[in-house]
Amino acid sequence: MPKISAATVPEHRAQQRAALIRAAVDVLAEQGAAAVTPAAVTARAGLARSSFYQYFPSSGALLAAVVEDAFTAADAAMSQALNTASEPRARIDAFVRAELHLAARGLHRPAAALMRADLPAECRDRVHELHHLHYTPLITAVADLCPTDPHLTAQLIGGLLQAAMTAVDQGTDPDHVATRTLTLIHQGLGEEPRA
């Protein structure tokens, strides 16, 4: 029986699967979707190439798992951040602050790489679907606050948020970026920003 590095076999398998997904994200971010091969991923994860097929039947299946994992983690963190925000402006503020803290933790990195990647059509469609679902709380808050053309307004705010995430990626403090971003958003929505 192969040596395991966890208390139980299921825990060991979960760790191995997670290691393959982390390695796939690294390869994806650095080299693109075409480079996410069993050989590249197992080498990056420090596992035997044959172990790849114990967890994923193909590179496409691994990319699909990367898609789901990326959004599951981000959505859980976002749900928690929005849990206490009830009125639209508070939901917008909570969304922006949470998204920038996710960026600071690197949790948006897989999704960003996937959005740029040349993925199989089914993976690309799923990425777009999950991205839209992730941004639904922002779209809903904008619609509640500013019912005139809420989708375009949310799309424009999303563009500002992408620029803000880039600033965070480049090392700017996420709280500072959030404060400045929210000032611009509130001014754009014709509101006085919150302190």
ChimeraX commands (.cxc) that place a marker at each C-alpha (Angstrom):
marker #1 position 0.00,0.00,0.00 radius 0.5
marker #1 position 1.38,3.45,-0.93 radius 0.5
marker #1 position 2.48,5.71,1.90 radius 0.5
marker #1 position -0.06,8.40,2.75 radius 0.5
marker #1 position 0.64,11.82,4.23 radius 0.5
marker #1 position -2.59,12.31,6.16 radius 0.5
marker #1 position -4.47,10.70,9.05 radius 0.5
marker #1 position -6.85,8.87,6.71 radius 0.5
marker #1 position -6.91,7.74,3.09 radius 0.5
marker #1 position -9.80,10.13,2.21 radius 0.5
marker #1 position -7.83,13.05,3.72 radius 0.5
marker #1 position -4.74,11.99,1.78 radius 0.5
marker #1 position -6.74,11.84,-1.45 radius 0.5
marker #1 position -8.24,15.28,-0.77 radius 0.5
marker #1 position -4.74,16.68,-0.18 radius 0.5
marker #1 position -3.41,15.12,-3.39 radius 0.5
marker #1 position -6.35,16.42,-5.41 radius 0.5
marker #1 position -5.92,19.91,-3.91 radius 0.5
marker #1 position -2.20,19.82,-4.73 radius 0.5
marker #1 position -2.99,19.00,-8.36 radius 0.5
marker #1 position -5.49,21.86,-8.55 radius 0.5
marker #1 position -3.02,24.34,-6.99 radius 0.5
marker #1 position -0.34,23.21,-9.44 radius 0.5
marker #1 position -2.78,23.56,-12.34 radius 0.5
marker #1 position -3.60,27.13,-11.26 radius 0.5
marker #1 position 0.12,27.98,-11.19 radius 0.5
marker #1 position 0.72,26.49,-14.64 radius 0.5
marker #1 position -2.44,28.15,-16.00 radius 0.5
marker #1 position -1.49,31.59,-14.66 radius 0.5
marker #1 position 2.10,31.34,-15.92 radius 0.5
marker #1 position 1.74,29.52,-19.24 radius 0.5
marker #1 position -1.92,29.33,-20.26 radius 0.5
marker #1 position -4.49,26.56,-20.56 radius 0.5
marker #1 position -2.62,24.57,-23.21 radius 0.5
marker #1 position 0.25,24.04,-20.76 radius 0.5
marker #1 position -2.05,22.39,-18.17 radius 0.5
marker #1 position -1.06,18.82,-19.00 radius 0.5
marker #1 position -0.78,15.80,-16.72 radius 0.5
marker #1 position 3.02,15.91,-16.98 radius 0.5
marker #1 position 3.31,19.63,-16.20 radius 0.5
marker #1 position 0.82,19.56,-13.35 radius 0.5
marker #1 position 2.20,16.49,-11.60 radius 0.5
marker #1 position 5.77,17.81,-11.96 radius 0.5
marker #1 position 4.68,21.11,-10.37 radius 0.5
marker #1 position 2.82,19.26,-7.61 radius 0.5
marker #1 position 5.73,16.90,-6.96 radius 0.5
marker #1 position 3.65,13.81,-7.71 radius 0.5
marker #1 position 4.12,10.85,-10.01 radius 0.5
marker #1 position 2.56,11.41,-13.42 radius 0.5
marker #1 position 0.45,8.25,-13.04 radius 0.5
marker #1 position -1.22,9.72,-9.96 radius 0.5
marker #1 position -2.90,12.38,-12.12 radius 0.5
marker #1 position -5.37,9.84,-13.51 radius 0.5
marker #1 position -6.44,8.70,-10.04 radius 0.5
marker #1 position -8.07,12.12,-9.64 radius 0.5
marker #1 position -8.85,13.43,-13.13 radius 0.5
marker #1 position -9.58,11.59,-16.38 radius 0.5
marker #1 position -8.16,14.42,-18.53 radius 0.5
marker #1 position -6.68,17.90,-18.55 radius 0.5
marker #1 position -10.15,19.21,-19.41 radius 0.5
marker #1 position -11.58,17.62,-16.27 radius 0.5
marker #1 position -8.82,19.22,-14.20 radius 0.5
marker #1 position -9.56,22.64,-15.74 radius 0.5
marker #1 position -13.24,22.14,-14.93 radius 0.5
marker #1 position -12.28,21.41,-11.30 radius 0.5
marker #1 position -10.12,24.55,-11.23 radius 0.5
marker #1 position -13.12,26.56,-12.47 radius 0.5
marker #1 position -15.45,25.19,-9.80 radius 0.5
marker #1 position -12.92,25.48,-6.96 radius 0.5
marker #1 position -11.98,29.06,-7.84 radius 0.5
marker #1 position -15.53,30.31,-7.67 radius 0.5
marker #1 position -16.62,28.15,-4.73 radius 0.5
marker #1 position -13.98,29.68,-2.45 radius 0.5
marker #1 position -14.63,33.23,-3.64 radius 0.5
marker #1 position -18.42,32.87,-3.41 radius 0.5
marker #1 position -18.24,31.51,0.14 radius 0.5
marker #1 position -16.10,34.46,1.25 radius 0.5
marker #1 position -18.39,36.92,-0.54 radius 0.5
marker #1 position -21.52,35.40,1.01 radius 0.5
marker #1 position -20.02,35.81,4.46 radius 0.5
marker #1 position -19.08,39.44,3.73 radius 0.5
marker #1 position -22.58,40.28,2.51 radius 0.5
marker #1 position -24.30,38.47,5.37 radius 0.5
marker #1 position -24.84,41.58,7.49 radius 0.5
marker #1 position -25.30,44.16,4.72 radius 0.5
marker #1 position -28.98,44.82,4.07 radius 0.5
marker #1 position -29.38,48.15,2.29 radius 0.5
marker #1 position -28.04,48.60,-1.28 radius 0.5
marker #1 position -25.17,50.97,-0.52 radius 0.5
marker #1 position -23.94,48.74,2.32 radius 0.5
marker #1 position -24.08,45.73,-0.04 radius 0.5
marker #1 position -22.05,47.58,-2.68 radius 0.5
marker #1 position -19.50,48.61,-0.05 radius 0.5
marker #1 position -19.29,45.07,1.35 radius 0.5
marker #1 position -18.94,43.58,-2.13 radius 0.5
marker #1 position -16.11,45.93,-3.12 radius 0.5
marker #1 position -14.22,45.50,0.14 radius 0.5
marker #1 position -14.61,41.71,0.05 radius 0.5
marker #1 position -13.54,41.48,-3.59 radius 0.5
marker #1 position -10.38,43.48,-2.90 radius 0.5
marker #1 position -9.53,41.37,0.14 radius 0.5
marker #1 position -10.04,38.25,-1.97 radius 0.5
marker #1 position -7.62,39.77,-4.49 radius 0.5
marker #1 position -5.10,40.46,-1.73 radius 0.5
marker #1 position -5.30,36.78,-0.71 radius 0.5
marker #1 position -4.85,35.69,-4.33 radius 0.5
marker #1 position -8.27,34.02,-4.51 radius 0.5
marker #1 position -9.18,35.82,-7.73 radius 0.5
marker #1 position -6.01,34.59,-9.46 radius 0.5
marker #1 position -7.47,31.32,-10.82 radius 0.5
marker #1 position -10.63,33.04,-12.07 radius 0.5
marker #1 position -8.61,35.82,-13.72 radius 0.5
marker #1 position -6.35,33.29,-15.44 radius 0.5
marker #1 position -9.36,31.28,-16.56 radius 0.5
marker #1 position -11.07,34.37,-18.02 radius 0.5
marker #1 position -7.97,34.99,-20.20 radius 0.5
marker #1 position -7.33,31.36,-21.10 radius 0.5
marker #1 position -8.11,29.59,-24.34 radius 0.5
marker #1 position -10.37,27.04,-22.67 radius 0.5
marker #1 position -12.56,24.34,-24.16 radius 0.5
marker #1 position -15.99,25.83,-24.95 radius 0.5
marker #1 position -17.78,24.10,-22.06 radius 0.5
marker #1 position -15.20,25.34,-19.54 radius 0.5
marker #1 position -15.28,28.87,-20.97 radius 0.5
marker #1 position -19.09,28.96,-20.78 radius 0.5
marker #1 position -18.99,27.73,-17.18 radius 0.5
marker #1 position -16.41,30.38,-16.23 radius 0.5
marker #1 position -18.65,33.11,-17.66 radius 0.5
marker #1 position -21.70,31.66,-15.92 radius 0.5
marker #1 position -19.93,31.47,-12.55 radius 0.5
marker #1 position -18.44,34.95,-13.00 radius 0.5
marker #1 position -21.92,36.37,-13.63 radius 0.5
marker #1 position -23.30,34.55,-10.57 radius 0.5
marker #1 position -20.43,35.89,-8.45 radius 0.5
marker #1 position -21.28,39.46,-9.52 radius 0.5
marker #1 position -25.07,39.05,-9.07 radius 0.5
marker #1 position -25.06,40.58,-5.55 radius 0.5
marker #1 position -23.38,43.70,-6.94 radius 0.5
marker #1 position -25.79,43.91,-9.88 radius 0.5
marker #1 position -28.78,43.49,-7.55 radius 0.5
marker #1 position -27.53,46.17,-5.14 radius 0.5
marker #1 position -26.92,48.59,-8.01 radius 0.5
marker #1 position -30.41,47.89,-9.42 radius 0.5
marker #1 position -31.96,48.53,-5.99 radius 0.5
marker #1 position -30.04,51.78,-5.60 radius 0.5
marker #1 position -30.05,53.05,-9.17 radius 0.5
marker #1 position -32.78,51.43,-11.27 radius 0.5
marker #1 position -31.81,53.33,-14.45 radius 0.5
marker #1 position -29.69,50.98,-16.58 radius 0.5
marker #1 position -28.42,48.87,-13.65 radius 0.5
marker #1 position -26.61,46.29,-15.81 radius 0.5
marker #1 position -24.50,48.92,-17.57 radius 0.5
marker #1 position -23.87,50.70,-14.27 radius 0.5
marker #1 position -22.78,47.42,-12.64 radius 0.5
marker #1 position -20.59,46.64,-15.65 radius 0.5
marker #1 position -18.87,50.02,-15.33 radius 0.5
marker #1 position -18.38,49.50,-11.60 radius 0.5
marker #1 position -16.99,46.06,-12.43 radius 0.5
marker #1 position -14.41,47.70,-14.71 radius 0.5
marker #1 position -13.37,50.03,-11.89 radius 0.5
marker #1 position -13.18,47.03,-9.57 radius 0.5
marker #1 position -10.91,45.19,-12.03 radius 0.5
marker #1 position -8.54,48.19,-12.03 radius 0.5
marker #1 position -8.69,48.22,-8.23 radius 0.5
marker #1 position -7.78,44.51,-8.10 radius 0.5
marker #1 position -4.81,45.23,-10.35 radius 0.5
marker #1 position -3.64,47.90,-7.89 radius 0.5
marker #1 position -3.96,45.39,-5.05 radius 0.5
marker #1 position -2.03,42.81,-7.10 radius 0.5
marker #1 position 0.73,45.39,-7.49 radius 0.5
marker #1 position 1.02,45.76,-3.72 radius 0.5
marker #1 position -1.26,48.68,-2.81 radius 0.5
marker #1 position -3.05,48.22,0.52 radius 0.5
marker #1 position -6.52,46.73,-0.16 radius 0.5
marker #1 position -8.23,48.94,2.43 radius 0.5
marker #1 position -6.78,52.08,0.84 radius 0.5
marker #1 position -7.79,50.88,-2.63 radius 0.5
marker #1 position -11.30,50.02,-1.38 radius 0.5
marker #1 position -11.78,53.46,0.18 radius 0.5
marker #1 position -10.71,55.24,-3.02 radius 0.5
marker #1 position -12.75,52.89,-5.22 radius 0.5
marker #1 position -15.88,53.36,-3.11 radius 0.5
marker #1 position -15.43,57.14,-3.18 radius 0.5
marker #1 position -15.45,57.01,-6.99 radius 0.5
marker #1 position -18.42,54.63,-7.06 radius 0.5
marker #1 position -20.51,56.74,-4.69 radius 0.5
marker #1 position -19.65,59.92,-6.59 radius 0.5
marker #1 position -20.60,58.18,-9.84 radius 0.5
marker #1 position -23.90,57.11,-8.34 radius 0.5
marker #1 position -24.50,60.68,-7.19 radius 0.5
marker #1 position -24.08,59.93,-3.50 radius 0.5
marker #1 position -21.92,61.24,-0.74 radius 0.5
marker #1 position -19.28,58.63,0.09 radius 0.5
marker #1 position -19.20,57.06,3.54 radius 0.5
marker #1 position -16.22,57.78,5.79 radius 0.5
marker link #1:1,2 radius 0.2
marker link #1:2,3 radius 0.2
marker link #1:3,4 radius 0.2
marker link #1:4,5 radius 0.2
marker link #1:5,6 radius 0.2
marker link #1:6,7 radius 0.2
marker link #1:7,8 radius 0.2
marker link #1:8,9 radius 0.2
marker link #1:9,10 radius 0.2
marker link #1:10,11 radius 0.2
marker link #1:11,12 radius 0.2
marker link #1:12,13 radius 0.2
marker link #1:13,14 radius 0.2
marker link #1:14,15 radius 0.2
marker link #1:15,16 radius 0.2
marker link #1:16,17 radius 0.2
marker link #1:17,18 radius 0.2
marker link #1:18,19 radius 0.2
marker link #1:19,20 radius 0.2
marker link #1:20,21 radius 0.2
marker link #1:21,22 radius 0.2
marker link #1:22,23 radius 0.2
marker link #1:23,24 radius 0.2
marker link #1:24,25 radius 0.2
marker link #1:25,26 radius 0.2
marker link #1:26,27 radius 0.2
marker link #1:27,28 radius 0.2
marker link #1:28,29 radius 0.2
marker link #1:29,30 radius 0.2
marker link #1:30,31 radius 0.2
marker link #1:31,32 radius 0.2
marker link #1:32,33 radius 0.2
marker link #1:33,34 radius 0.2
marker link #1:34,35 radius 0.2
marker link #1:35,36 radius 0.2
marker link #1:36,37 radius 0.2
marker link #1:37,38 radius 0.2
marker link #1:38,39 radius 0.2
marker link #1:39,40 radius 0.2
marker link #1:40,41 radius 0.2
marker link #1:41,42 radius 0.2
marker link #1:42,43 radius 0.2
marker link #1:43,44 radius 0.2
marker link #1:44,45 radius 0.2
marker link #1:45,46 radius 0.2
marker link #1:46,47 radius 0.2
marker link #1:47,48 radius 0.2
marker link #1:48,49 radius 0.2
marker link #1:49,50 radius 0.2
marker link #1:50,51 radius 0.2
marker link #1:51,52 radius 0.2
marker link #1:52,53 radius 0.2
marker link #1:53,54 radius 0.2
marker link #1:54,55 radius 0.2
marker link #1:55,56 radius 0.2
marker link #1:56,57 radius 0.2
marker link #1:57,58 radius 0.2
marker link #1:58,59 radius 0.2
marker link #1:59,60 radius 0.2
marker link #1:60,61 radius 0.2
marker link #1:61,62 radius 0.2
marker link #1:62,63 radius 0.2
marker link #1:63,64 radius 0.2
marker link #1:64,65 radius 0.2
marker link #1:65,66 radius 0.2
marker link #1:66,67 radius 0.2
marker link #1:67,68 radius 0.2
marker link #1:68,69 radius 0.2
marker link #1:69,70 radius 0.2
marker link #1:70,71 radius 0.2
marker link #1:71,72 radius 0.2
marker link #1:72,73 radius 0.2
marker link #1:73,74 radius 0.2
marker link #1:74,75 radius 0.2
marker link #1:75,76 radius 0.2
marker link #1:76,77 radius 0.2
marker link #1:77,78 radius 0.2
marker link #1:78,79 radius 0.2
marker link #1:79,80 radius 0.2
marker link #1:80,81 radius 0.2
marker link #1:81,82 radius 0.2
marker link #1:82,83 radius 0.2
marker link #1:83,84 radius 0.2
marker link #1:84,85 radius 0.2
marker link #1:85,86 radius 0.2
marker link #1:86,87 radius 0.2
marker link #1:87,88 radius 0.2
marker link #1:88,89 radius 0.2
marker link #1:89,90 radius 0.2
marker link #1:90,91 radius 0.2
marker link #1:91,92 radius 0.2
marker link #1:92,93 radius 0.2
marker link #1:93,94 radius 0.2
marker link #1:94,95 radius 0.2
marker link #1:95,96 radius 0.2
marker link #1:96,97 radius 0.2
marker link #1:97,98 radius 0.2
marker link #1:98,99 radius 0.2
marker link #1:99,100 radius 0.2
marker link #1:100,101 radius 0.2
marker link #1:101,102 radius 0.2
marker link #1:102,103 radius 0.2
marker link #1:103,104 radius 0.2
marker link #1:104,105 radius 0.2
marker link #1:105,106 radius 0.2
marker link #1:106,107 radius 0.2
marker link #1:107,108 radius 0.2
marker link #1:108,109 radius 0.2
marker link #1:109,110 radius 0.2
marker link #1:110,111 radius 0.2
marker link #1:111,112 radius 0.2
marker link #1:112,113 radius 0.2
marker link #1:113,114 radius 0.2
marker link #1:114,115 radius 0.2
marker link #1:115,116 radius 0.2
marker link #1:116,117 radius 0.2
marker link #1:117,118 radius 0.2
marker link #1:118,119 radius 0.2
marker link #1:119,120 radius 0.2
marker link #1:120,121 radius 0.2
marker link #1:121,122 radius 0.2
marker link #1:122,123 radius 0.2
marker link #1:123,124 radius 0.2
marker link #1:124,125 radius 0.2
marker link #1:125,126 radius 0.2
marker link #1:126,127 radius 0.2
marker link #1:127,128 radius 0.2
marker link #1:128,129 radius 0.2
marker link #1:129,130 radius 0.2
marker link #1:130,131 radius 0.2
marker link #1:131,132 radius 0.2
marker link #1:132,133 radius 0.2
marker link #1:133,134 radius 0.2
marker link #1:134,135 radius 0.2
marker link #1:135,136 radius 0.2
marker link #1:136,137 radius 0.2
marker link #1:137,138 radius 0.2
marker link #1:138,139 radius 0.2
marker link #1:139,140 radius 0.2
marker link #1:140,141 radius 0.2
marker link #1:141,142 radius 0.2
marker link #1:142,143 radius 0.2
marker link #1:143,144 radius 0.2
marker link #1:144,145 radius 0.2
marker link #1:145,146 radius 0.2
marker link #1:146,147 radius 0.2
marker link #1:147,148 radius 0.2
marker link #1:148,149 radius 0.2
marker link #1:149,150 radius 0.2
marker link #1:150,151 radius 0.2
marker link #1:151,152 radius 0.2
marker link #1:152,153 radius 0.2
marker link #1:153,154 radius 0.2
marker link #1:154,155 radius 0.2
marker link #1:155,156 radius 0.2
marker link #1:156,157 radius 0.2
marker link #1:157,158 radius 0.2
marker link #1:158,159 radius 0.2
marker link #1:159,160 radius 0.2
marker link #1:160,161 radius 0.2
marker link #1:161,162 radius 0.2
marker link #1:162,163 radius 0.2
marker link #1:163,164 radius 0.2
marker link #1:164,165 radius 0.2
marker link #1:165,166 radius 0.2
marker link #1:166,167 radius 0.2
marker link #1:167,168 radius 0.2
marker link #1:168,169 radius 0.2
marker link #1:169,170 radius 0.2
marker link #1:170,171 radius 0.2
marker link #1:171,172 radius 0.2
marker link #1:172,173 radius 0.2
marker link #1:173,174 radius 0.2
marker link #1:174,175 radius 0.2
marker link #1:175,176 radius 0.2
marker link #1:176,177 radius 0.2
marker link #1:177,178 radius 0.2
marker link #1:178,179 radius 0.2
marker link #1:179,180 radius 0.2
marker link #1:180,181 radius 0.2
marker link #1:181,182 radius 0.2
marker link #1:182,183 radius 0.2
marker link #1:183,184 radius 0.2
marker link #1:184,185 radius 0.2
marker link #1:185,186 radius 0.2
marker link #1:186,187 radius 0.2
marker link #1:187,188 radius 0.2
marker link #1:188,189 radius 0.2
marker link #1:189,190 radius 0.2
marker link #1:190,191 radius 0.2
marker link #1:191,192 radius 0.2
marker link #1:192,193 radius 0.2
marker link #1:193,194 radius 0.2
marker link #1:194,195 radius 0.2
view
